[in-house]
Amino acid sequence: MRWRWRGVPLDLLLAASGIGLDLLISGKAPAWEERPALSVILFAVLAGAPMGFVRRWPVAVVLYLAGFLVYTDQIGSFTSNTAQVLLCAALGAAAYRTRWPRMVAAVAAGALASAFNIADPGVAFTSTAWMYSVGIALFPALLGAYLRRPAVRLEERAIAPDLLLAAGGVAYAVLSTWTSWHAAEQPIWVTGLLAVAGGLSLGVARRLPGLVFLLQGLLLLAADSYLPQVVNTCMLLVLISIGVFAMRVSSWLWTAAVYLAACILGSIAVVEPGVETTPVRVVVLMALVVTPVAIGRYLGANQAARSAEQLRARESARLAVAQVRADQLAERERIAREVHDIVAHHVGAMVLRAGAAHYAAPEGPIADALADIRQTGHQALEDLRGLLHLLRDPDSPPDLLADPGDVVRESAERMSAAGLVVALDVDPAMEEAPLVTRASAARIVQEGLTNVLKHAGPGTEVSVSVTRARTAGGLSVEVRNGPPVTTREPLPSSGQGLAGMRERVRALGGALTAGPDGRGGWLLSATLPGARGSAA
């Protein structure tokens, strides 16, 4: 049942912050002097405690706060200001956690309750007031809907959270203070500029938390001296900056220093001259200031845990890739050993028998054939060693000891000795192509001639041409054979030769075609570009 308690500390902190916010906002109201303390605390609990359920039942909390806002406005309670602020926060949570139909209903309830709060008895409700009521409910809803998008993440380098903090800060600072700008001694534009600057500074709070807290503290002191009507708004911005500071700064020493400074600022803003400083007020103020600190530390710990989990996931993925790579190398080495044990044994035995037979018949066509078999076997063993080396270490470049042009001519001579009638045409400009392109062309010629010998048999006419392609540094390879001279059984074949050639050509960015030429023969054609070969 542990999962039921997941997130409960955050719910308790939200409820405590809502209660503390009302105690702070009501601290300069006559309610502290004219009403019993229990009455003030009761209203604070009724306003702030529902925030503990806003993550689970946001729409229900919105409807409750809307009704509570209308009720407190009708009885003239100063708690209506707290209900208005908490209603905006609940609207954002409702838009984040619910779908559009419920969100629209919540916004409508919030707009109507805000209209009741704005309306003054005996004063006509203008279209501007309606726009203000709808805007104050719609803006947090749009903000919550935007945060619900899967692409929005509070990453370190992301700029979207900073823009949202700046926009929300400006909207709150302007909407909650613009009716009092004319009451200041300074020009209205000066007061408005300070309000915009105070809200806009939240956009850099994640990057410069200490500087933003200092700026918000100065604005709070200035408001307390020159425009007391907006002190509550400035104090709320200070609390937000404290929460961001606690989330971003891991040092407990600096967090404690900021907490004490915020307590001093709160006492200056809340306690007016001549008001008695009671233990209850001190405890309430300190509890209020510690709430955003606790929320910030909680969110910071969660963010650190997520970052550590992501780091572990990336490290696990890297180790898994390394393990797969190691397994592949081990499998390659096992295959290499098996290939060596099987092929090298039989080819070595063939070379030894051909050498022994050559000494027994040192002259004549049979001796020439045995010498060719012996030389071919040695070459096969050398190629096998190179292949085994590549299987053991695929990252190492292949050893291209023989010149590709010589390989093409040697292949033609060997197939001619085996019985094919080979006509070879090699463009001298082939030497200007990149080495990898020339080597691939040589291997294609080798494989093409071998396939003709396997499937068409001796006596078949074959024309081989290696010429420059249209692309810079590229080559065109063509192996064309006529129809078989006699009907014969094809030699054993793995069927992988043509597929291997296609993979080789595709790796270089070229194209390969193979099929009947329409005259009873077979045509193998490949185009190898030179640019990628140069890079390789």
N, C-alpha and C positions, 0 to 999 in steps of 0.2 A: 504493500500500500504506500510505498515511498513516493510514487509518482504523484499522489494526491497533494503532497505538500510542496511540490516543486513550484517555485515562484512565490510562495507565501511570504517570505521576507520582503519582497518587492511590494506586494499588496499592502503589507503593514506600513511600509515606508510611505506609500502613496496616501494611505489614510492619515498617517501622522502629519504629512506635509500639508494636506488639505485642512486639517484642524489647526495646525500652527499658522497657516496663511490667514485664516479668519481671525485668529487671536492677534496677529500682527496688524491686519487692516483695521480691526475694530479697536486697536489700542489707543488711537487718537480720537475715538468717537466718544460722545457723551455717555454711551452705554456703560462704560467702565465706572463712571461716577454716579449715574442715576439709577442703574439697575444692579441687582445683586450679582456677585461674581459667578454664582452657580448658573444664573440665567445666561450670562455671556458664554460660559463654557458649554452649556447645553446647546446654544445656537451654533457654536463652533463645531461641536460634534455632529449635529444634524447636517451641517453644510459639508464638512470635510470627510467624515467617516465613509460615506458611500464611494469615495474614490478608491477604497480598498477592493471594490467589486468591479471597477471599470474595465479591467482586462477580461473578465468573464462574462459580464452582462452589460456591455457599454450602452446599448439602447435603453435599457431599463434605468440606468443611472442618468442618462440624458433626460428622460421624461421626468424622473424624480427631481433633478436639479431645476428643470424648467418650471415645474409646479412650485418648488421651494423658492425660486426667484420671484415669481409672481406674489407669493404669500408674504415674503419679507419686504417686498416693495410696497405692498398695500399697508403693512403695519408700520412702515417707516424705519425698519431695522437697518443698521449699517451693514449687516451681514449680507445684504443683497449684492454689495460689491464683490464679496467673496464668491457668492453663488454665480455671478456673471463670469468671473474668471474661470472657475471650475467647470462651468457649463461649456466654455470653449474647449477646455482640455478634454472633456468627455466626448464632445463632438469629434475631435480628432481621433480619439480611440475608437469611436463607433465607426468612422469611415475606414479606419485601418483594419478592423476585425469583422465587419459585416458587409453584406452585399448592398447593391444600389437601392432596392425598394425600402429596406429598413433605414438606410442612410438618408434617403430623401425625407422619410417621416421624421427622423431625428432632427434634420436641419430645419424642417418646418416648425417643429416644436420649439427649437432653440431660437428661431427668428421671432416667433410670436412672443415668447417670454422676454426676449431682449426689447421688443417694441413696448411691452408693458413697463419695463424698467426705465426706458427712455422717456416715455410719455409723462408730461406734467399735467396735473389737474387744471382744467380750464383752458389749456393751450391746445390749439389745433395740431394734429399730427400731420406733418408735411411729407412730401415725397422724398425729400432728403433724409428725413428721419427713417422712413421705410427702407431706403437704400442702405443706410447705416445699420439698421437692424438685420437686414438680410446679409449684408457683407460680414458683420461680426460673427454670424453663425456659419456662413458659407466658407470663409477662408480657412478655418481649422479643419473643416471637412475635406476640402480640396487637398490640404497638406497631408492629412491622413491617408487619403486615397492614393496620392502620389507615392508615399512611403510603402504602400502595399505592393507596388510593382516589384516583380522578382529581380529586376535589374538594379534596384536601389540597394546599395550596401554601404555601411559606414566604414569603408576602408580608409587606411591611412592616407593614401594619395587621392582619394575621391574628393571632388569639389562640390558635388551635389549636397552633401550634408551641410557644408558651410553656407551655401546659397540659401538653403532652407532655414538655417538658424538666422541668417541676416534678414530674410524676408519676414519670418515670423516676428523677430524682434522689432523691426520697423513697424509692421502692422499693429502689434500690440502697443508699442510706445506712442504711436500717433493716434490710434483709435481711442485709447484710454486717457489721453491728455489734451486733445485738441480743443475741447470745450473750455479749458482753463487757460489757454494761451493768452487771452486778452487781459487776464488778471495780473500778469507779471509786469514789473516796471520796465523791462526791456521791450524792444519792438517784438511784434509777433513772429517775424521771420527768424529772429535770433532764438527764441524759445523753440520754434518748430525745427530749426536746424539742430539744436542740441538733442531734441527728442529723436530725430532721425539718426544722428550720430550715435546716440546711446543704443538704439536698436540695431543699427548697422554693425556696430562693433562686435556683436555676437557672432558675426560671420567669420571672425578670426580667433574666436575663443578657443577652438581646438588647437590652433597653432601657437597662439600667444596667450595662454590662460591667465598668467600673472598680470600682464599689461592690461588686459580687458577688465580684470577685477579692479585694478587701480583706477581705471577710467570710470567704471560704474560707481565706485566709491566717491570719486570727486563729483560726479553728477548728482549723487544722492545728497552730499553736503551742500551743493549749490541749490538744489531744489528745497532743502530744508530751510535755507536762509531767505530765498527769494520767491519761491512758489510752492508753499506747503501743500497745495491741492494735488500735486503730482508726486508726492513723496512715496505713496504706496506703490505706484508704478515703478519708480526708481528702485525701491527696495526689492521688488520682485525680480527686476533685472539683475540686481546684486546677487540674489539667491541663485538665479540661473547660472551666473558666472562662477559662483562658488561650486555648484554641482559639476560644471565642466572642468573646473580646476582640480577637484578631487578625483575626477575620472581620468584626467590626463597626467597628473603629477603623482608619482608613486611614493614620494617622500612624505612620511608622517610628520616630520618636523615642519616642513613648509605648509602642509595641510593644517596643522595645529595653529600656526601663525596666522594663516588666512582666516581660520575659524574665529580666533580671538579678535582680529580686526573687524570681521563681519559682525560680531557681537557688539563691539563698540559703535559701529555704524548704525546697527539696529537700535541701540539705546538712544543714540542722538536723534534718529528719525522718529521713533515711537514716543519717547518720553518728552513731553512738553515742559517748559519751565513752570515750576510750581506744583507739578504732579508728583505725588509721593511714590517713591521707589519701594515696592513691596517685594517680599521673597517670591510671591506667586508670579509677579510680572518678570522677575529675573529668570525664574525657572522656565517660564513659557518662552521667553525670548531665546534663551540658550537652547531649549529643545527645538524651537523653530529653525534656528541656524544650523543645528547639527543634522536636521533631516536632509537637506540637499547634499550635505557632506556624505551622509550614509548612502544616499541613492547614488551619488557619483562614484563612491568606492565600490559599491555593489556592481554597477555597470562596468567600471574599469576592470574589476576582477573577472567578470564574465567575458569581457572582450579579450583579456589576457589569456583566459582559458581557451577561447575559440582560436586565438592566434597560435597557441601552443598545440592545439589539436590539429590545425591545418599544417603546422610545421611537421608534426609527427606523421600526418598522412602523406605529405610530400616526401618525407624521408623514407617512409614505408614503401611508397611507389618507386622511389629511386633504388632501394634495396631489392625490391621485387624485379625491377628491370635488370639490375646487376646479376641477380640470381638466375634469371632466364638466360642472360648472356653467358654466364658461366656454364649453365647446363647445355647451351648450344655448342659452346666450345668443347665441352667434354664429349658431347655426341659426335661432333666433327672429328675429334681426335680418335674416338672409338671406330668411326667409319674409316678413317685414314689407316688405322692399324689393320682392320679387316681387309681393306682394299690391297694394302701392301702384302699381307699374308697370302691372299688368294692369287692376285694378278702377278705380282713379282715372282712368285714361286713358279707358275706355269711359263711366264715369259722367259725367266732365267733358264729354266730347263730347256726351253725351245732354243735359246741362244747357244747354250752349251752343246746341244745335239747338232745344231747347224754348224758350229765351229769344228766339232769332231768330224762330221761328214765332209767338211771342206778340206781338211787335211788328208782325208782318204782319197778325194778326187780333186786334186789341185787345179785341174785345167778343164775347159769345156763349158758348155752352157749350164750343165748341172752345177759346176763350181761357181759360176756367176750368180746363179739363183740362190745357192746356199750363202754366198757372201752377202747378197742383198738381204736375205732373211736375217742373217746375223747382225748386219748394220741396222736394219729396221727394228730388231729386238732391242739393241742398245739404245736407239732413239726413244723407243717406247718406255724403257726403264727410266731414262732421263726425264721424259715428260711426266712419268708417274711420280718421280721424286718431287718435281715442281708442284704437281697437284696436291701431293700430301702436305707440302709446306704451306700451300694456300689454305688447305682445310684446317691445319693447326693454327694458323695465324691469318685470318681473313683480312685484317687491316693492313697487312704488309703488301706493297706493290708486287705484282707478278714479275718474275725474272724473264725478260725478253732478251735472251742472249743472241739468238739468231736473227739475222736481218729478215724482215717480212718478205722482201722481194726474193731473197734466196729461198725462203720457205715455199713460196709459190712455184718457183722453177723446179725445186727439188720434188715437190709433190707431183708436178706434171711429169717429170722424168720417171718417178717411181710408178705412177699409174700406167705410163707407157710401157714400162718393163713388165707390168702385170698383165698387159694385153689390150689396154684401151688405146684408141687412136686419138691422141690429144693434140689440138691446135691451140697454142698459147699466144695471147696478145696482151702484153703488159706495157702500159703507157710509161715512158721514162719519167713523166711528171709525177708518178706515184711517190717518188722519193721526197717530194715537197709536202706531202700530206703529214699530219701529226702521226707520231709513232703508234698511238693506241688505235687510230683509224686504220693504218697499214696492217697492224697485227690482226685486227678483227677481219680485215679483208682476206688475209692469208688463211686464217682459220676457216672462213666460209668456203674458200677454194678447196681446202683440204677436205672438209666435210662433204662438199658437193661432189668432188671426184670419187670419194669413198662410196657415196650413195649410188653413183652410176655403176661402179664396179659391182656393188652388192646386188642391185636390182636388174641391170641390163646385161652385165657380164662382159667378158673379153670380146674384142672386135668391134665394140661400139664406138662410133665417132663422137668426140666431145670437143666443143669449142669453149675456151676460157678466155675472157677478156676482163682486164682491170684498167679502167680509164678514170680520168678526172671527172668529177660531178660538177653540176652547175654551181653548187654552193662553194664558198671559198674554203679550200683545203679538204674538200670532200672527195669521195671515191665512189664509183659505180662498179659493181661486180656482177658478172653474168656467166653462168655455167649452163650451157645448152648441149643436150645430147640427142642423137638420133634414135630411131627405133632399134631394139636389140637385134643382133644378127641371127641368133638362134634362140629357141625356147629352152630355158634352163630354170632350175630351182634356185630362188634367191638365197643368198647367204644369210645366216642368222643376224638379226638386227634388234636393238633395244627399242627402237622407235622414238628415241629421245634426241636424235641428232637435229632434226628440223626444229623442234621446240627449243633446243639450246641455242641454235642460230637466231631464232626470233628474239629470245631474251637478250642475247648479246647485242643485236641491232637496236632493239628497243632501248637498251641502257644508254646507247650513244645518241638516241633521238632520231634514228633512221627508220627505214621501212624495208620489209622483205616480203617477196611474193614467191610462191612455188606452185607449179601445176603443169598439166599437159600443154604442149605448145601448139596443138592442133594438127601436127604432122606425124603423129605417132611417137614423138619424143617427149622430153621433159625440159622445162626451163626453170632455173633458179636465178632470181634477180634480187639484188640488194643495193640500197643507196645509203651510204654512210656520210653524215655531215662531218665537217672538220672542226667547227667552232667548239662543240662540246668535247670532241676528242682532244683539242688543245688544252681545255680546262682540266680534263682528266689527267 
